Amino acid sequence: MRTSSSRPSISPQALAASGWNQRALLYQMIKRDVLGRYRGSALGVVWSLAHPILMLIVYTFVFSVVFTTRWPGVATDSRLNFAIILFAGMIVFGIFSECILRAPAIIVSQPNFVKKVVFPLEIMAWTTLGASLFHAGISLCVLILLILLVKGGLPLTAVFLPVVLLPLLCLTLGLTWFFSALGVYVRDVNQILGVAITAIMFLSPLFYPSSALPEDLRWLSAVNPVAFSIEQTRDVLIFGKLPNWTLLAQYTVAAATTMWLGFAWFQKTRRGFADVL
């Protein structure tokens, strides 16, 4: 048990233990987060299924009918194929965007937890990621069902989906720790992230293939934190392609480093949370 005088550890072991050792509490926190989001609404948790489907219908109409976006090798007259490709990207981007947009407020909105010396504040980021994965899991079930109906089955490469998503989860967790701590001291970060996430959304290969970018702007995909995961998810889940193991290894190293740096920043700055709040 940590005391007020102890120094929070920033070791990789402490990072791993931050989620595992508090898994029972983490489960309850995720459950509380998911149920609390829909408390008072008529449909309740059903909205976690209805919302992505409604957004999928809107985006599919706008980008396949109005702007007539096409993917190489995909039938130009099939809006269902476009919907599948779009939905896969939306799920991946949704995990990232939900956590980052919520990050600046997850500590600020819980001052009572901050003032409890023994409460493991670091699991707040895990909770945000877990709630995001719950909603993504529901959407993924809908996507798989849609693929089965349209294509008749999943490609064998679908087994690599956890492998290509794991680095994104590490990256997202690290950035959530970083921005949750920064949000305590700089309240404007919430507004900045709102603009940044919108820019990342339109610069990601969500509504168009990365090949649609002009040659001199292809570097945007290289620096985009979610572009690689979006494309790799589509490759293994829809197009039946193996992951790009070289780029995946590089992305994994960068994501793991970001996760540890975010955790270290959180642990180093947390001692001042109570004074600010």
C-alpha positions in Angstrom: 0.0 0.0 0.0 1.3 3.4 -1.0 1.7 6.1 1.5 1.8 9.9 1.0 5.5 10.0 1.4 6.4 7.2 -1.0 7.6 7.9 -4.5 5.5 6.3 -7.3 7.5 3.8 -9.4 8.0 4.4 -13.1 9.5 1.0 -13.8 8.0 -1.2 -16.6 7.1 -3.7 -13.8 5.1 -1.0 -12.1 3.4 -0.2 -15.4 2.3 -3.8 -15.9 1.3 -4.2 -12.3 -0.9 -1.0 -12.5 -3.5 -2.9 -14.4 -3.0 -6.5 -13.3 -2.8 -6.0 -9.5 -6.0 -3.9 -9.5 -7.9 -6.0 -12.0 -10.9 -6.6 -9.6 -11.2 -2.8 -9.0 -10.6 -2.2 -12.6 -13.5 -4.4 -13.6 -15.8 -2.5 -11.3 -14.6 0.8 -12.6 -15.1 -0.2 -16.2 -18.6 -1.5 -15.4 -19.4 1.7 -13.6 -18.1 3.8 -16.5 -20.1 1.9 -19.2 -23.4 1.8 -17.2 -23.0 5.4 -16.0 -22.7 6.7 -19.6 -26.2 5.6 -20.5 -27.9 6.0 -17.1 -31.3 7.7 -17.5 -31.6 7.1 -21.3 -34.5 5.0 -22.6 -32.4 2.5 -24.6 -29.5 2.3 -22.1 -26.5 0.2 -23.2 -28.3 -0.4 -26.5 -27.0 3.0 -27.6 -23.5 1.5 -27.7 -24.7 -0.6 -30.6 -27.1 1.8 -32.2 -24.8 4.8 -32.3 -22.0 3.3 -34.4 -24.6 1.7 -36.8 -26.3 5.1 -37.3 -23.0 6.8 -37.9 -22.0 4.1 -40.3 -25.2 4.7 -42.4 -24.5 8.4 -42.5 -20.9 8.1 -43.4 -21.6 5.4 -46.0 -24.1 7.6 -47.7 -22.0 10.7 -47.7 -18.7 9.1 -48.9 -20.0 6.4 -51.2 -22.9 8.3 -52.7 -22.2 12.0 -52.5 -18.4 11.9 -52.8 -18.2 8.5 -54.5 -15.0 7.3 -52.7 -13.6 4.0 -54.1 -11.1 1.6 -52.7 -8.7 -0.2 -55.1 -9.8 -3.7 -55.9 -13.3 -3.2 -54.3 -16.4 -3.5 -56.5 -17.4 0.1 -57.4 -21.2 -0.7 -57.2 -21.1 -2.3 -53.7 -22.0 0.1 -51.0 -22.0 -2.8 -48.5 -18.3 -3.4 -49.3 -17.6 0.3 -48.7 -19.6 0.1 -45.4 -17.4 -2.8 -44.2 -14.2 -1.0 -45.1 -15.4 2.2 -43.5 -16.7 0.5 -40.4 -13.4 -1.3 -39.7 -11.6 2.0 -39.8 -14.2 3.7 -37.6 -13.8 1.0 -34.9 -10.1 1.4 -34.7 -10.2 5.2 -34.8 -13.0 5.2 -32.2 -10.8 3.4 -29.6 -8.1 6.0 -30.0 -10.3 9.1 -30.2 -12.6 8.2 -27.3 -9.7 7.7 -24.9 -7.7 10.8 -26.0 -10.7 13.1 -25.9 -11.7 11.9 -22.4 -8.2 11.9 -21.1 -7.9 15.5 -19.9 -11.0 15.2 -17.7 -10.5 11.8 -16.1 -8.5 13.1 -13.1 -10.0 16.5 -12.9 -13.5 15.1 -12.7 -12.6 12.8 -9.8 -11.1 15.0 -7.1 -12.3 12.7 -4.4 -10.2 9.9 -5.7 -7.2 12.2 -5.9 -7.4 13.0 -2.2 -7.5 9.3 -1.2 -3.8 8.5 -0.7 -4.3 4.7 -1.2 -6.4 5.0 -4.4 -4.5 3.8 -7.5 -5.0 6.8 -9.8 -3.1 5.2 -12.6 -6.0 2.8 -13.2 -8.2 5.6 -14.4 -6.4 5.4 -17.8 -7.0 1.7 -17.8 -10.6 2.3 -17.1 -11.0 4.7 -20.0 -9.3 2.2 -22.3 -11.4 -0.7 -21.0 -14.7 1.2 -21.5 -13.6 2.1 -25.1 -12.8 -1.5 -25.8 -16.2 -2.6 -24.6 -17.9 -0.4 -27.1 -15.4 -1.4 -29.8 -16.1 -5.0 -29.1 -19.8 -4.5 -29.7 -19.1 -2.8 -33.0 -16.6 -5.5 -33.9 -19.3 -8.1 -33.5 -21.6 -6.2 -35.8 -18.7 -5.8 -38.4 -17.9 -9.5 -38.3 -21.6 -10.4 -38.8 -21.7 -8.0 -41.8 -18.6 -9.5 -43.3 -20.1 -13.0 -42.9 -23.3 -11.9 -44.6 -21.6 -10.1 -47.5 -18.5 -12.2 -48.1 -19.6 -15.5 -46.7 -16.8 -15.9 -44.2 -13.7 -14.4 -42.6 -10.2 -14.7 -44.1 -7.8 -16.9 -42.1 -5.7 -13.8 -41.5 -8.4 -12.5 -39.1 -6.6 -14.4 -36.3 -3.9 -11.7 -36.4 -6.4 -8.9 -35.5 -5.3 -8.9 -31.8 -1.7 -8.7 -32.9 -2.2 -5.6 -35.1 -4.4 -3.9 -32.5 -2.2 -4.4 -29.5 0.4 -1.7 -30.4 -2.5 0.8 -30.9 -3.8 0.0 -27.4 -0.4 0.5 -25.9 0.0 3.9 -27.7 -3.5 5.0 -26.6 -2.9 4.0 -23.0 0.4 5.9 -22.9 -1.2 9.1 -24.4 -4.1 8.8 -22.1 -1.8 8.8 -19.1 0.1 11.8 -20.5 -2.9 13.9 -21.3 -4.8 13.0 -18.1 -1.9 14.4 -16.1 -1.4 17.4 -18.3 -5.1 18.2 -18.2 -4.8 18.7 -14.4 -2.3 21.6 -14.9 -3.3 22.9 -18.3 -7.1 23.0 -18.7 -6.9 24.3 -22.3 -5.6 20.9 -23.4 -9.1 19.6 -23.8 -9.9 22.2 -26.4 -6.6 21.6 -28.3 -7.2 17.9 -28.4 -10.7 18.3 -29.8 -9.3 20.1 -32.8 -6.3 17.7 -33.1 -8.6 14.6 -33.1 -10.8 16.1 -35.8 -7.7 16.8 -37.9 -6.4 13.3 -37.4 -9.8 11.9 -38.4 -9.9 13.6 -41.8 -6.2 12.9 -42.4 -6.6 9.2 -41.6 -7.5 6.6 -44.3 -11.1 6.3 -42.9 -13.1 7.7 -45.8 -10.5 7.2 -48.5 -7.5 4.9 -49.2 -4.1 6.3 -48.3 -3.2 6.0 -52.0 -5.6 8.9 -52.6 -3.2 11.3 -50.9 -0.9 13.2 -53.2 2.6 11.9 -53.4 4.1 14.8 -51.5 1.6 14.4 -48.6 2.1 10.6 -48.1 4.3 11.5 -45.1 1.1 12.4 -43.2 0.3 8.7 -43.1 3.7 7.9 -41.6 3.2 10.4 -38.7 -0.5 9.7 -38.2 -0.8 7.6 -34.9 -3.8 5.6 -36.1 -3.3 5.3 -39.9 -1.1 2.1 -39.8 -3.5 0.3 -37.4 -6.5 1.2 -39.5 -4.9 -0.2 -42.7 -3.5 -3.3 -41.0 -6.9 -4.1 -39.5 -8.5 -3.9 -42.9 -5.8 -6.0 -44.4 -6.1 -8.9 -41.9 -9.9 -8.7 -41.3 -11.2 -7.9 -44.8 -8.6 -8.2 -47.5 -7.0 -11.5 -46.3 -3.5 -10.0 -46.2 -0.8 -10.8 -43.7 0.4 -8.0 -41.4 3.4 -6.0 -42.6 5.7 -7.5 -39.9 8.6 -5.1 -40.4 6.4 -2.0 -40.0 4.4 -3.7 -37.2 7.6 -4.3 -35.2 8.7 -0.7 -35.6 5.2 0.6 -34.6 5.1 -1.8 -31.6 8.5 -0.5 -30.3 7.3 3.2 -30.7 4.0 2.4 -29.1 5.6 0.6 -26.1 8.0 3.5 -25.6 5.1 6.0 -25.7 3.2 3.9 -23.2 6.1 3.8 -20.7 6.8 7.6 -21.2 3.2 8.4 -20.6 3.1 6.3 -17.5 6.4 7.8 -16.2 5.0 11.3 -16.8 1.8 10.5 -14.9 3.7 9.0 -12.0 6.1 12.0 -11.8 3.4 14.6 -11.9 0.7 12.9 -9.8 2.1 14.2 -6.5 0.9 17.7 -7.4 -2.7 16.7 -8.4 -4.2 17.3 -4.9 -2.6 20.7 -4.6 -4.1 21.9 -8.0 -7.5 20.3 -7.5 
